[in-house]
Amino acid sequence: MSEAPSIPFAVVGGLREDYFITPDDEVHLRQLGGNAVYAAVGARLWADSVGLVARIGSNYPREWLPRLAERGLDTSGIVRDPGPLDNRTFYAYRTPEVRDDLNPAAHFARVGCPFPPALAGYATSTEGQTSRDQPGPLGVRASDVPAHYLQAHGFHLSPFDFSVQYSFPAWLRQQGVGTITCDPSVRFMLPELEADVAHILRHVDAFLPSEMETRGFFAEPLSDLWAAVEAFGALGAPVVVLKLGARGQYVYDTAGRRRWRVPAYPARVVDVTGAGDAYCGGFLVGFAQTGDPVEAAVRGCVTASLVVEGTGALYALDRAAELEARAAQVRAAVQPL
């Protein structure tokens, strides 16, 4: 029996069928997507291989798994259920950076395109993800993780079932995983769940929320985002990275009380889908390899810049030759605060 391949990094999250409308009103149907894929692509740009941990149904396109494997994404952590599962995602962009995930029928009518029968009955892509204790149909279990993945240098948890993000960090730490990063789901970033979020933060090495998730977590309106960043540190996160899209990132080292602003790379934005997820994948590899949150943020920033310049989950993998030049430009513009 041959040994399982070495997997240096792994991503936990969703594999999706994307149905979307671009800012230019182009319609794309049944495209390979999902936050786990985008995050894995972000990590793969900096690493030889990346494992995927996800659940799919019998209706998931079988030809997509070989496509992932061909690009250095290990699929042995993907569990296929015997029955169909709803892995559809819809979104329509109103501007290059603002998207609407609801009411697909209205958006298809707006662009003069027939409503696709495949979206009949669609409500949202995050149904069944709110329970802290019970994973939804697509939520992974610890038993889904291949044993050889637990030798990885690092794991990233993409926005996903609350039960997964709540339970996995402590479990992965018990398995000896060295670096654990988490991008939270907006579904549980709520003021009344502070104790649960604190539990997550105490078991990760870096917490990477967006501005929307951060503002949703605090009961009072935020006038100072740095105060929010420091509050996450006080709740237990050793490193906090607040992702601000085109405005860059705030990076905070809790133990040293050090702050940095890392600017966004001036990319030619075509499609921002998956940019935040890809950022997290690049950050994971950078942080695991260097232990430096600023270098990790630089790699995440550069990774995201490549993703937004094209359309499709695997697009950025063909742009790896540009990584170092872009990273040098971003490093030179980092601002210690």
C-alpha positions in Angstrom: 0.0 0.0 0.0 1.4 3.4 -1.0 1.8 6.1 1.6 -0.6 9.0 1.7 1.0 12.1 0.1 2.4 14.8 2.5 -0.1 17.7 2.8 1.6 20.8 4.2 -1.6 22.9 4.5 -5.3 22.2 4.6 -8.5 24.2 4.3 -11.9 23.5 5.8 -15.0 25.0 4.1 -17.5 24.8 1.3 -17.4 23.5 -2.2 -20.2 25.2 -4.2 -21.9 25.5 -7.5 -21.9 29.2 -8.3 -24.5 31.1 -10.2 -23.6 34.7 -10.6 -24.0 38.0 -12.5 -21.0 40.2 -12.9 -21.0 44.0 -12.6 -21.1 44.1 -16.4 -24.3 42.0 -16.3 -22.6 38.8 -17.6 -24.3 35.7 -16.4 -22.4 32.6 -15.3 -24.1 29.4 -14.4 -23.0 26.3 -12.5 -19.4 27.4 -12.0 -16.8 25.7 -9.7 -16.7 27.8 -6.6 -16.8 27.8 -2.8 -14.8 29.5 -0.1 -12.7 26.3 0.5 -11.6 26.3 -3.1 -10.6 30.0 -3.2 -8.8 29.7 0.1 -7.0 26.6 -1.1 -6.0 28.4 -4.3 -4.6 31.2 -2.2 -2.5 28.8 -0.2 -1.5 26.8 -3.3 0.1 29.8 -4.8 2.7 29.7 -2.0 2.8 25.9 -1.3 3.3 22.7 -3.2 0.0 21.2 -2.3 -3.1 22.0 -0.2 -5.8 19.6 1.1 -9.5 20.3 1.0 -11.9 19.2 3.8 -15.5 19.5 2.7 -18.7 17.6 2.1 -20.5 17.3 -1.2 -23.6 15.4 -2.4 -24.1 12.9 -5.2 -25.2 15.8 -7.4 -21.9 17.6 -7.2 -20.3 17.6 -10.7 -17.9 14.6 -10.7 -15.6 16.2 -13.3 -14.7 19.0 -10.9 -12.7 16.9 -8.4 -10.1 15.9 -11.1 -9.8 19.5 -12.1 -8.9 20.4 -8.5 -6.5 17.6 -8.2 -4.7 18.6 -11.4 -4.0 22.0 -9.9 -2.3 20.6 -6.7 -5.4 20.6 -4.5 -5.7 17.2 -2.7 -9.3 15.9 -2.7 -9.0 13.0 -0.3 -10.6 15.1 2.5 -13.8 15.6 0.4 -16.6 13.4 1.6 -19.3 12.6 -1.0 -22.7 11.8 0.6 -24.8 9.1 -1.1 -27.7 11.5 -1.7 -28.0 15.0 -3.2 -27.0 18.1 -1.1 -27.8 21.7 -1.9 -24.5 23.3 -2.6 -25.8 26.2 -4.8 -24.7 29.8 -4.3 -26.1 32.8 -6.1 -24.8 36.3 -6.1 -25.1 39.4 -8.3 -22.8 42.4 -8.3 -24.3 45.9 -8.1 -20.8 47.4 -8.3 -17.4 45.7 -8.6 -17.2 45.5 -4.8 -20.9 45.3 -3.7 -22.9 42.1 -4.2 -26.4 40.9 -3.4 -26.9 37.3 -2.5 -30.7 37.4 -2.4 -33.7 37.2 -4.8 -32.0 35.7 -7.8 -35.2 35.9 -9.9 -35.2 39.7 -9.8 -31.6 39.9 -10.9 -32.1 37.6 -13.8 -35.1 39.6 -14.9 -33.1 42.8 -14.5 -30.5 41.6 -17.0 -33.0 40.1 -19.4 -32.0 36.5 -18.8 -34.4 33.6 -18.2 -34.4 32.3 -14.7 -32.3 29.1 -14.6 -34.4 26.1 -13.5 -31.4 24.9 -11.4 -32.1 27.8 -9.0 -35.7 26.8 -8.3 -36.4 27.0 -4.6 -33.1 28.7 -3.8 -33.1 30.8 -0.6 -29.5 31.3 0.7 -26.2 29.5 0.6 -25.9 29.4 4.4 -29.0 27.5 5.4 -28.5 25.2 8.4 -25.2 26.7 9.5 -26.3 28.5 12.7 -26.2 25.6 15.3 -23.3 25.6 17.6 -23.7 21.9 18.4 -25.0 20.2 15.3 -23.4 20.5 11.8 -25.7 21.1 8.8 -25.8 18.7 5.8 -22.6 20.2 4.3 -20.8 20.7 7.7 -17.8 18.5 8.1 -17.0 16.3 11.0 -13.7 15.6 12.7 -14.0 12.1 11.3 -13.9 13.5 7.8 -10.4 14.8 8.1 -7.8 12.3 6.7 -5.2 11.2 9.2 -2.3 12.4 7.1 -3.8 15.9 7.0 -3.2 16.2 10.7 0.6 16.3 9.9 0.0 19.6 8.1 1.8 22.7 9.1 -1.4 24.7 9.2 -5.2 24.6 8.8 -7.5 27.4 7.7 -11.2 27.5 8.7 -13.3 29.3 6.0 -16.7 30.8 6.9 -18.8 27.7 7.5 -21.1 26.0 10.0 -21.0 27.5 13.4 -20.5 24.0 14.9 -17.4 23.5 12.7 -15.7 26.8 13.6 -16.6 26.4 17.2 -15.3 22.8 17.7 -12.4 22.4 15.1 -9.8 24.9 16.5 -9.5 23.1 19.9 -9.7 19.7 18.3 -7.0 20.6 15.7 -4.8 21.9 18.5 -5.2 18.6 20.4 -4.1 16.8 17.2 -0.9 18.8 17.2 -1.6 21.1 14.2 0.9 24.0 14.5 -0.9 27.0 12.9 -4.7 27.5 12.8 -6.4 30.5 11.2 -10.1 31.4 11.1 -12.2 33.6 8.9 -15.6 33.8 10.7 -19.0 33.4 9.3 -21.3 36.5 9.6 -24.0 34.1 10.9 -22.4 33.9 14.4 -20.6 37.3 14.6 -23.3 38.6 16.9 -23.0 40.5 20.3 -24.9 37.8 22.2 -22.5 35.2 21.1 -19.4 36.9 22.5 -18.5 34.0 24.8 -18.7 31.5 22.0 -16.5 33.7 19.7 -14.0 34.0 22.6 -13.9 30.2 22.8 -12.9 30.1 19.1 -10.3 32.9 19.5 -8.5 31.2 22.3 -7.7 28.2 20.1 -6.6 29.9 16.9 -3.3 31.6 16.0 -4.9 34.3 13.8 -8.4 35.7 13.4 -9.2 37.3 10.1 -12.7 38.9 10.0 -14.0 41.3 7.4 -15.3 44.8 8.3 -18.9 43.7 7.9 -18.4 40.8 10.3 -16.6 43.0 12.8 -19.3 45.7 12.8 -22.0 43.0 13.2 -20.3 41.6 16.3 -20.3 44.8 18.4 -23.5 46.0 19.9 -22.5 49.7 19.6 -21.7 51.4 16.3 -17.9 51.5 15.7 -16.2 54.8 15.2 -12.7 53.3 15.7 -12.0 50.0 14.0 -8.7 49.7 15.8 -10.6 49.5 19.1 -12.5 46.5 17.6 -9.3 44.8 16.5 -7.8 45.2 20.0 -11.1 43.9 21.5 -10.7 40.7 19.5 -7.2 40.4 20.9 -8.5 40.9 24.4 -10.9 38.0 23.9 -8.0 35.7 23.1 -6.8 36.1 19.5 -3.0 36.2 19.4 -3.1 37.9 16.0 -6.0 39.8 14.4 -6.2 40.9 10.8 -9.1 43.1 9.8 -9.7 42.8 6.1 -10.9 46.1 4.6 -10.9 45.2 0.9 -9.5 47.9 -1.3 -8.5 49.9 1.9 -6.0 47.2 2.9 -5.8 45.5 6.2 -5.2 46.3 9.9 -2.8 43.8 11.5 -2.5 43.5 15.2 -0.1 41.4 17.4 -1.8 41.1 20.8 1.1 40.1 22.9 3.3 42.9 21.7 0.4 45.4 21.2 1.9 46.2 17.8 -0.1 47.6 14.9 0.5 47.7 11.2 -1.5 48.9 8.2 -0.9 46.8 5.1 -2.2 48.5 1.9 -4.0 46.6 -0.8 -2.1 46.0 -4.0 -3.5 48.3 -6.8 -5.1 45.5 -8.8 -7.3 45.9 -11.9 -10.5 44.6 -10.4 -12.6 42.3 -12.6 -14.4 40.1 -10.0 -13.9 40.2 -6.2 -15.5 36.8 -5.6 -13.3 34.8 -3.3 -10.8 37.6 -2.7 -11.1 37.4 1.1 -10.9 33.6 1.1 -7.8 33.6 -1.1 -6.3 36.3 1.2 -6.7 33.9 4.1 -5.0 31.0 2.2 -2.0 33.2 1.4 -1.9 34.4 5.0 -2.0 30.9 6.4 1.1 29.8 4.4 3.0 33.0 5.2 2.3 32.8 8.9 3.1 29.1 9.2 6.3 29.5 7.3 7.6 32.7 8.9 5.7 33.4 12.1 5.5 37.0 11.0 2.0 38.4 10.8 3.1 41.2 8.5 4.7 39.0 6.0 1.7 36.7 6.1 -0.6 39.7 5.5 1.6 40.8 2.5 1.2 37.3 1.0 -2.5 37.4 1.6 -2.8 40.8 0.0 -0.9 39.7 -3.1 -2.9 36.6 -3.4 -6.2 38.5 -3.3 -4.9 40.9 -5.9 -4.4 38.1 -8.4 -7.8 36.6 -7.7 -9.7 39.8 -8.4 -8.1 40.4 -11.8 -10.0 37.5 -13.4 -13.1 35.3 -13.0 -13.2 31.7 -11.7 -11.9 29.9 -8.7 -8.7 28.6 -10.4 -7.8 31.6 -12.4 -5.1 32.9 -10.1 -3.1 29.7 -10.2 -1.9 30.7 -13.7 -0.4 34.0 -12.3 2.1 32.6 -9.8 5.1 34.2 -11.6 3.9 37.6 -10.4 3.8 36.9 -6.7 7.3 38.0 -5.6 7.3 41.3 -7.6 3.9 42.3 -6.1 4.9 41.2 -2.6 8.0 43.4 -2.8 5.8 46.4 -3.7 3.4 45.8 -0.8 6.2 45.2 1.7 7.7 48.5 0.9 4.4 50.3 1.6 3.6 48.6 5.0 3.0 51.2 7.7 3.9 50.4 11.4 1.6 52.4 13.6 
